C-alpha cells in the first residue's frame, strides 16, 4: 500500500504536534487541513493516514521556517513503544537479517513515509528509501526524521552493541546535528546523494539480536499480520478495490471495469483514491506484489506458476514488475528467504 494511503496510529501526529507546541505553535495550527481534531489526539486507538501525517509536517515546516533540524528533533522523540507491536517484533527477531525482514514486511504498521526496498549482495546490504513521492520542500524533514528513528531502533535492538551502517547516503544537503558522527563513529555520511541509502556490512546480518526470543517473535509476527489485515480491510475505497482485485487476480480488471463495478466514473474513482493518498496503479501493484511474495516464499511455486496466477502473459513481464516493486528478481528474493 502507498505510504501516504496506509492507516497508522495517531501517536506520530501527536508527537509532531507536541514538537510544534514546544516551538510556540498552537495545536489548531499544527492540525490545520488534516481533518484531525485536538480531541482525537487523545484517543490512542485512533488511526490517521500517511497523507494526514504529511500535512502536519507541512504545517510545521511552514510555521517554523527558521528552525533547523526539525525532522531530527521529531525523530528523537520517538521511542520503541511508540511503534507498538511492530517495534517489539523487530527487537525479538533472531538476527539482524530477520529484523530487517520483519521491519520491511510490516512497514505499513509503522510511521514510515518513504518507500523502502532492500538489496543484498556479497559485498553489502543496502536499505534504500525512495523520496520521489514526497514534496520537495518537505524532504529535508522527512529524511531527517527517518534517520533519527533508524538510529533509535538500532540502539533499542542491539543495546550496547554498535549497529552502525558502513555508509549513509542522503539526498539532503545538510545535517544540522554536529554530534551525529559521535553517535555512529564507524559510519561515512554522504550528503547530496542521488538516493537515500543505509549501506551495511554483510557480516552484521547474521549477528544475533540480544533480546531475541523465539516465542515472543512468533507472537509478535502473528499480531502484526492480524493488525495489518485489519487496517487494510478498513481503508475506505482503497480497501474495497484491493479486495475486488484479490478476487480477480488472474484477470486483473481495467480501471474502467473497476469504476463501473463500484458505480463510479473513472474520474471520480481517481479523485477519491487520490484523496486517500493512493492510485489505481499503486493498488494493482501492491496486490500483485503481496500475493507474489507470499507465493514465492510460502507456496514455493515456480516463477512461471506465480506469473500465470497473477495474470501475466509471460514470466519475463512478471520478473520485470517484481524487480520494480522490490528491487530484486523473484529468484533473488527467494534465495534471501
C-alpha positions in Angstrom: 0.0 0.0 0.0 1.2 3.6 -0.6 2.9 5.0 2.4 0.6 8.0 2.2 -2.5 5.9 2.0 -1.9 3.4 4.7 -3.5 3.9 8.1 -1.3 4.3 11.2 -1.7 5.1 14.9 -2.3 8.7 15.7 0.7 8.8 18.1 3.0 10.0 15.4 0.8 13.0 14.8 0.7 13.7 18.5 4.5 13.6 18.8 4.9 16.1 15.9 2.1 18.3 17.3 3.9 18.4 20.7 7.1 19.4 18.8 5.2 22.3 17.3 3.8 23.3 20.7 7.4 23.3 22.0 8.2 26.0 19.5 5.1 28.0 20.3 2.7 26.8 17.6 -0.9 26.2 18.6 -2.5 22.7 18.4 -5.0 24.0 15.9 -2.3 25.4 13.7 -0.4 22.1 13.7 -3.5 20.2 12.8 -5.0 22.5 10.2 -6.1 20.9 6.9 -5.6 17.4 8.4 -9.1 16.6 9.5 -7.7 15.6 12.9 -9.2 17.3 15.9 -7.4 18.1 19.2 -9.8 15.7 20.9 -8.8 12.9 18.5 -5.2 13.3 19.6 -6.1 11.9 23.0 -7.7 8.7 21.5 -4.8 6.2 21.4 -6.9 3.9 19.2 -7.5 6.5 16.5 -5.9 6.0 13.1 -4.8 8.5 10.5 -3.3 8.2 7.0 0.2 8.9 6.0 -1.2 11.9 4.0 -2.6 13.4 7.1 0.7 12.9 8.9 2.5 14.6 6.0 0.1 17.6 6.3 1.2 18.0 9.9 4.8 18.1 8.7 3.8 20.7 6.1 2.3 22.8 8.9 5.4 22.6 11.0 7.8 23.4 8.1 5.6 26.4 7.1 5.1 27.6 10.6 8.7 27.3 11.7 10.8 28.4 8.7 13.8 29.4 10.7 14.0 26.2 12.8 16.8 23.8 11.8 16.8 20.1 12.3 13.1 19.8 12.9 13.0 16.3 11.4 15.8 15.1 13.6 14.2 16.7 16.6 10.9 15.0 15.8 12.6 11.6 15.2 14.4 11.8 18.5 11.0 12.0 20.3 10.0 8.5 19.1 10.6 5.5 21.4 10.4 1.8 20.8 7.0 1.8 22.5 5.7 4.4 20.0 5.8 1.7 17.3 3.8 -0.9 19.3 3.8 -4.5 18.2 5.9 -3.7 15.1 8.8 -2.4 17.2 8.7 -5.4 19.5 8.6 -7.8 16.6 11.9 -6.2 15.3 13.8 -6.5 18.6 12.7 -10.0 19.3 13.9 -11.3 15.9 16.7 -13.9 15.9 19.2 -12.0 13.8 19.7 -8.6 12.3 18.7 -10.0 8.9 15.5 -11.3 10.4 14.8 -8.0 12.0 15.3 -6.1 8.7 12.9 -8.6 7.0 10.2 -8.1 9.7 10.6 -4.3 9.5 10.2 -4.2 5.8 7.4 -6.9 5.6 5.3 -4.9 8.1 6.3 -1.4 7.2 2.6 -0.4 6.9 2.3 -0.8 10.7 5.0 1.9 11.2 5.1 5.6 10.6 7.2 5.3 7.5 6.5 7.9 4.8 9.3 6.8 2.4 9.3 3.8 0.0 11.7 1.2 1.3 13.5 -1.5 -0.6 16.3 -3.9 0.3 19.2 -5.2 -1.8 21.7 -7.7 -0.6 24.9 -8.8 -2.3 28.1 -10.5 -1.2 29.7 -7.1 -0.7 26.9 -5.1 1.0 23.3 -5.0 2.2 21.5 -1.8 1.3 18.3 -0.3 2.6 17.0 2.2 0.1 14.5 4.9 0.9 12.6 6.4 -2.0 11.6 10.0 -1.6 10.2 10.9 -5.0 6.6 11.0 -3.8 7.3 13.5 -1.1 7.0 17.2 -1.9 10.5 18.7 -2.4 10.2 21.2 0.4 9.3 18.5 2.9 12.0 16.0 2.1 14.6 17.5 4.5 12.2 17.0 7.4 11.1 13.5 6.3 14.6 12.2 5.7 15.9 13.6 8.9 13.1 12.0 10.9 13.7 8.6 9.3 17.4 8.9 10.0 16.8 9.6 13.7 14.2 6.8 14.0 16.7 4.4 12.4 19.3 5.3 15.0 16.8 4.8 17.8 15.7 1.4 16.6 19.3 0.3 16.1 20.1 1.2 19.7 17.0 -0.4 21.0 17.6 -3.6 19.0 21.3 -4.1 19.8 21.7 -2.4 23.2 25.3 -1.7 23.9 26.5 -3.4 20.7 27.0 -0.9 17.9 24.9 -1.5 14.8 26.2 1.3 12.6 25.9 1.3 8.8 29.1 1.3 6.9 27.8 4.3 4.9 24.8 6.5 4.9 23.9 8.3 1.7 21.3 11.1 2.0 19.6 13.2 -0.7 19.5 16.2 1.7 22.4 18.8 1.6 22.8 19.4 5.3 22.5 17.6 8.6 22.2 20.2 11.4 23.4 17.9 14.2 27.1 18.2 15.0 27.1 15.1 17.2 25.8 12.7 14.6 29.2 11.4 13.9 29.7 10.6 17.6 26.5 8.5 17.6 27.7 6.4 14.6 31.5 6.7 14.7 32.2 4.0 12.1 29.8 5.5 9.5 30.7 7.6 6.5 27.9 10.0 5.7 27.5 11.4 2.2 25.1 14.3 1.6 23.5 15.4 -1.7 23.4 11.8 -2.9 21.0 10.6 -5.6 19.4 8.1 -3.2 18.8 7.7 0.5 20.7 4.5 1.4 21.9 2.8 4.5 24.8 0.5 3.5 25.5 -2.3 5.9 28.4 -4.7 6.1 27.0 -8.2 5.3 28.8 -9.6 8.3 26.3 -7.7 10.5 23.3 -9.6 9.1 24.0 -12.9 10.9 24.6 -11.1 14.2 22.2 -12.3 16.9 19.8 -9.7 18.4 20.5 -9.5 22.2 16.7 -9.5 23.0 15.9 -12.4 20.6 13.1 -14.6 21.8 11.5 -17.2 19.6 8.2 -17.3 21.4 7.9 -13.5 21.6 8.9 -13.2 17.9 6.2 -15.8 16.9 3.5 -14.0 18.9 4.5 -10.6 17.6 4.5 -11.7 14.0 1.1 -13.2 14.4 -0.2 -10.0 15.9 1.5 -7.9 13.2 -0.3 -9.9 10.4 -3.7 -9.7 12.1 -3.3 -5.9 12.6 -2.1 -5.5 9.0 -5.2 -7.4 7.8 -7.5 -5.2 9.9 -6.0 -2.0 8.7 -6.0 -3.0 5.0 -9.6 -4.2 5.2 -10.7 -0.9 6.7 -9.1 1.5 4.3 -12.1 3.0 2.5 -12.4 2.7 -1.2 -8.8 1.6 -1.5 -9.6 -1.4 0.8 -12.7 -2.2 -1.3 -10.8 -2.1 -4.5 -8.0 -4.2 -3.0 -10.5 -6.9 -2.1 -12.0 -6.8 -5.5 -8.6 -7.1 -7.2 -7.8 -10.1 -5.0 -10.9 -11.8 -6.2 -9.8 -11.3 -9.8 -6.0 -11.9 -9.7 -5.7 -14.0 -12.8 -7.5 -11.4 -14.9 -7.0 -8.0 -13.3 -9.8 -5.8 -14.4 -9.1 -2.5 -16.1 -9.8 0.7 -14.2 -12.9 1.3 -16.2 -14.3 -2.0 -15.2 -13.5 -1.4 -11.5 -15.1 2.0 -11.7 -18.3 0.5 -13.2 -18.3 -2.2 -10.5 -18.4 0.5 -7.8 -20.9 2.6 -9.8 -18.4 5.4 -10.2 -16.9 7.3 -13.1 -13.2 6.8 -13.7 -12.6 10.4 -12.9 -14.5 10.1 -9.6 -12.7 6.9 -8.7 -9.3 8.5 -9.4 -10.2 11.6 -7.3 -11.3 9.5 -4.4 -8.2 7.3 -4.5 -6.1 10.4 -4.6 -7.9 11.8 -1.6 -6.9 8.6 0.2 -3.3 9.0 -0.9 -3.4 6.2 -3.4 -4.0 5.4 -7.1 -5.4 2.5 -9.1 -1.9 1.6 -10.4 -0.5 1.6 -6.9 -3.3 -0.7 -5.7 -2.8 -3.2 -8.6 1.0 -3.3 -8.0 0.5 -3.6 -4.2 -1.9 -6.5 -4.5 0.3 -8.3 -7.1 3.4 -7.7 -5.0 1.9 -9.0 -1.8 0.5 -12.2 -3.4 3.7 -12.8 -5.4 5.8 -12.6 -2.3 3.5 -14.9 -0.4 3.5 -17.5 -3.3 7.3 -17.3 -3.7 8.0 -17.6 0.0 5.3 -19.9 1.3 3.8 -21.8 -1.5 7.2 -22.4 -3.2 5.7 -22.1 -6.6 7.9 -21.7 -9.7 8.3 -18.2 -11.1 6.3 -19.3 -14.2 3.4 -20.5 -12.0 3.3 -17.3 -10.0 3.4 -15.2 -13.2 0.4 -17.2 -14.5 -1.6 -16.9 -11.3 -1.1 -13.1 -11.3 -2.3 -12.8 -14.9 1.0 -12.1 -16.7 1.2 -13.4 -20.3 4.9 -14.3 -19.9 7.3 -14.8 -16.9 9.6 -12.1 -18.2 7.0 -9.4 -17.7 6.4 -10.6 -14.1 10.1 -10.7 -13.4 10.5 -7.1 -14.6 7.5 -6.0 -12.5 8.7 -7.8 -9.4 12.1 -6.2 -9.6 10.4 -2.8 -10.0 8.4 -3.4 -6.8 11.2 -4.9 -4.6 14.5 -4.1 -6.2 15.4 -7.7 -6.7 14.3 -10.6 -9.0 11.9 -13.3 -7.8 14.9 -15.7 -7.7 17.0 -13.3 -5.6 14.0 -12.7 -3.3 13.5 -16.4 -2.7 17.2 -17.0 -2.0 17.2 -14.3 0.6 14.4 -16.0 2.5 
